[in-house]
Amino acid sequence: MISLRRVLAAATALLLSAVCPVLTAPAASAAVWQPKTPPLSTPWTAQVSPANALPDYPRPQLVRPDWLNLNGVWEFAGAPDLDSPPIGRTLPEGVLVPYPIESALSGIKRHEDAMFYRRTFTVPSGWSGRRVMLNFGAVTWETRVWVNGVQAGRHTGGYDAFSFDITSALRPGDNELIVGVSSPVDGGTFPIGKQRRNPGGIWYTASSGIWQTVWLEPVNAAHVTRLDTTPDVSAGVLDLVVQGTGGQARAEVLSGGTVVGSATGAVGAHIRVPVPNARLWSPDDPFLYDLRVTLTGSGGGDVVTGYFGMRSIGKAVVGGVLRPVLNGKFVFHLGTLDQGYWPDGVYTAPTDEALRFDLERQKALGFTMVRKHIKVEPARWYYWADKLGLMVWQDMPSLDAVDDPPERSHANYESELRRIVEQLKGITSIVMWVPFNEGWGEYDNQRIVDLVRSIDPTRLIDHDSGSNCCVSDPEPTNGDVIDDHWYQVPGEGDTRLPTATRIAVLGEFGGLGRRVQGHEYQPGAGFAYGDLYPDEGSLTNRYVEITRQVERLVHTRGLSASVYTEPYDVENEVNGFYTYDRRVLKMTESRVREANRRLLAVAAGTDVPRGEPVSLRVTTPGYTTRYLRHQDGLARTDVIDGGSADLAKQDATFWTRPGLADSSCVSFESRDFPGEYLRHSDYRLRRDRQDGTALFAADATFCPREGQGGTRLESYNLRGYFVRHHNALVYVAKQGGANPWDAAASFAADTTWAVTVPLWRSGAGLPLDQARSFRVTTAGFTDRYLRHRDSLARTDVVTAGSDALLKSDATFVVRRGLADPTCYSLESRNYPGRYLRHSNFRVRLDAPDGGDLFRRDATFCAQPGSTPGSVLLASLNELGGNVRHYAEEVWVASDGGAHPYDNPASYAEDVSWAVTAAWAP
């Protein structure tokens, strides 16, 4: 972290070195600011003062040396409407701009539908002869401005920046500035995101009025208004459009202060600026170039600076699956749902350091992406995303209406959508636009996708995040993404598969909760999207478990992205990594970072899941239904699907073990021949029993390497040789070698394998259609058996002398899994047609109701237990849950979870069951 902070500090110094020392206009003379007490204070709350209200230059991509910051204390008053501006009248309250009026930092801490701000300012004498622009970062929602009694402009929209030329209204000395704002919030006619006048649940406090920096700057008559930067990596150029007034512009690209490319062209036209041997931007190397643009010719002289990153965005078939690609390479989008709320400033971070903190900490936890959830941030937030190297999915703030927004709202929505995309399309880190969320305010979705693509054809478009749920409209045909939301952790069949034109993502999941006393927005009212966990350990355990599940979906379901809810608590939602005040990290950082690192490594192919059964699927186009399996002791590939024989599925299932010769690599133990491993001999891959020799260990050890959308398995003792399928047989092969299986054609694809969930899910076998009893293996309780009583599962002592009813209750017939034939369901011996299932974690005996949930609840996958010959009965649909006895009752429990029956003490023994002869044959 020290080195990262040094880099960021240096970057900030470089940016601000382009501007003069900050000029801050004095406060309105009659205004007195008194901060209110926030529900929670952040580490930066006390740093905010009238002299230190966001003093940083607010627009890093278009920097000028002269500017005057108008942040600070203004006069303030609520109003019935905006028709009577208080020209020449002192207003009774003091408000600290730019914090929204509902925030404690503003000093108002209440909502007003309409309001006026007032202050005075003096134009610096050095600006004489130039035009003076009044700039706003963002104001919610309608803004009217008067300067010296003259109306200078009107703007509608709560999330985009805007400017007014106020030159003609200025006078020497003091100038009066009045800003009127209308912000009714609710009503469904303009975008508001999650703001509500009466917040509750997933809807939060409104942010009305001025909520981003206000500043003045002098410009020439011919000046730049925006720099549209589009990197063209394949051509080695920056495609630049200089927006503004004037004739010609000269653009220079700089690296480390040295000009590396330059070009001249007309304002408004495409200028192709060479960027030779470009260093590409990515989360691993977020390198940015500096940009300097000078207007030349008559009326010229305007000089602005900015920055950009060279990178390409697209989608491509990688390893037989459509994936998002960054710089031509699949990079898994591992992200968070970042909502951008603060307990002291609501929509506005108290300081720039605070704004940076959120992104810096997400990067430190191992994330590569942030989904900016139905909010648009100040320009400096995107600057930090660019500098830190976090890809951004940018949501459009939704209309208030959850479904079927009124026709009159469409013009507002589309106008603001267009302005937001145009304003942000030069941001390097933004890789995707998200116009709608869960159908809220959704309409004409196909046309809206076309609208966004017409403004910016360079990025992917996710037409509706969570289009599988809520009030979402039918899918259009022109989006780039299939986006599922699953707060109950998805199984391998739950997420939708990618198609030939759409990548598949998990746009929201997680929502794991924990209240932290002393750091609650409203003590005792905090909720999550699932269980509340009692401590750091149990919460972290669950995060690691669900991240492992996402890991399994990458190559099993073609998943390309996941978005965890969320980086920090928001008001009464307590499902953040951090508390709402950003003071407490609620999980163990090192374990979160390691879980994220492993997921990214599995997605990249440089690691494989460890200690669990897997299957290896061919990724070569045209052969992606084939799997590696052993037959008669030799490895080969065969087409295996749901209708294939049990033996084929079992032969194609292997346990991943630490490499026999090197634990950093991997060995593959046969699922149905324990103690036998895949190894190479005379280049052919085969299944052999471990003989304890160093040669066998080396032959059976393979090191995961990055492949084409999957994993290449390099031989440990034949470096440069990779496991390859060739004419249905499997070898270790070297590209361009002497053997037929070394042929160069399709070598990279043939040596890339998708490591998927196992074709046969049960790693241990149970005797189908035979009666068995299940005995406790925990020391001191080994005379107890699993049984049902009054429809609830429990354990009781069963002996030869027990009555017949107890013996029958403790006997179950093993059936194929009702939801998965490679797992098992346990039918009652004395109540035929009734099965053990779990409901609210308790195991009980029920009759099928015909629903899929029952079938899943009643299906358990057998895995080896902690004692020889014992089995775990793993729930198919409760991730990480195993059948456990606890205080005589029987539950589906996870190790170190949220409930008393998840207690980690003796967990491994309590979930291990000895399979015995039936008490009632």
Order of alpha helices (4+ residues) and beta strands (2+ residues): alpha-beta-beta-beta-beta-beta-beta-beta-beta-beta-beta-beta-beta-beta-beta-beta-beta-beta-beta-beta-beta-beta-beta-beta-beta-beta-beta-alpha-beta-alpha-beta-alpha-beta-beta-alpha-beta-beta-beta-beta-alpha-beta-alpha-beta-beta-beta-alpha-beta-beta-beta-beta-alpha-beta-beta-beta-beta-alpha-beta-beta-beta-beta-alpha-beta-beta-beta-beta-alpha-beta-beta-beta-beta-alpha-beta
